Amino acid sequence: MIIGAEETTKRRRVNTNRNQLNKRLPRVGRVLFSPASAPVHCNVKNFTDEHATLTMSGWMGLPSSFTLYIEPDSIRTNCRVLSRKGSNIQVEFTEVEQGVRYRSVTA
């Protein structure tokens, strides 16, 4: 089967779109309250450049500010809680750093 130039261009465009950050997919996050604390796992949803919604089931003692690592995307951000509703916590990113993984910081 011979693939024409139009088909090849179409495939390249699809692959390029896949490489971009898909912010609609839920992500795994790690919340740190202080550098010495153990991480608390959460799901990161509705992820934008400035905000996100964290789902932390059964967690009541979340402080108003903390550090969040979003592992699949290698993002470290300082967060401030905007609102809480059940297990969903709306946060604002106050400082974002790309290319930082939780495992590389703790190793």
N, C-alpha and C positions, 0 to 999 in steps of 0.2 A: 504494500500500500504506500503510495507516494503522498506526502503531505504538502499541500500548496503553501505559498508564502502567507496567504491570508489566515490559514489555519494555524501556522506557526506563530504569527503575530498575536492571534487571539489567545493561544496558550501562554505566551509570555506575559500578557496583560493579566491573566488569571493568576499566574504564579506570583507576579509582583503584588497583586492585591492580597494574596495570602500572607506575604511577608510583612505587611503592615500590621500594626497592633490592632487587634480586634477587641474593642473595649466593651462589647456587649456580652462577651463570655465571662462567666464567673471565674474568679481567680482565688488561689490559696494565699492567705496572708498570715503573717506572724506579727503579733502585737508585743512590744516591749515597753514596760513602764519605766525601767531604769536599765543602765548597762549591765547591772549584776543580776537582773531578774530573769526568770525562765520565760520563754516565749509562750504566748497564748495563741492558739490557732483560730482562724476565722475565715469566712468566705467574703470576698470582695465583689460586690455587684454594683451596677450602674456607675461604672468607673469612667470619670472624665479627667481632664487636666487639673481641675480645681477641687473636685468633690468625689466622694464614693459612699456607698452604703455597705456597712459591715454587718454580717450576720454572725452573732456570737450566742449560741444557745446556752441558757442557764448562767450567763455571766452578769452579775449585778454590780460589781465593784469597779467598773471602768472609770479611770480618772478623766478629767476634762481635756487633758493633752497627753500624748504618747507618741512613740515611734512605730511606724508600720513598714514592714518589708513585704513587698509583693514579689514573690519568688520567681514566677515564670518570666517576668519582665525585667528583673534585676533593678527594681526601684526601691529606694529608701525615702520615706517621707515623714515629716513631723505632722501630726494631725491635731486638730481641735474639734471637739464634739459640738455639732450644731443642734442635733435633736436625737431623742431616744424614743422608740416606740416598740415595745415588746423586745424581741431579740434583734431588731434592726436598729442600727446606729448610723445616723448620717454624720459624716465627718468632712471637714474642710482641710485641704492640704496647705500648710503654712510654709513648708520648705521641701522641695523635691530634688533628689539626687539620682541620676541615672547611672547604671552600670555597677550598682552595689548589691551584692548578694549577702543574705544573712549568714550563710555558711562560711563565706570568706572572712566575715567580721569576727566570728566566734572561733575560728580555727587558729 
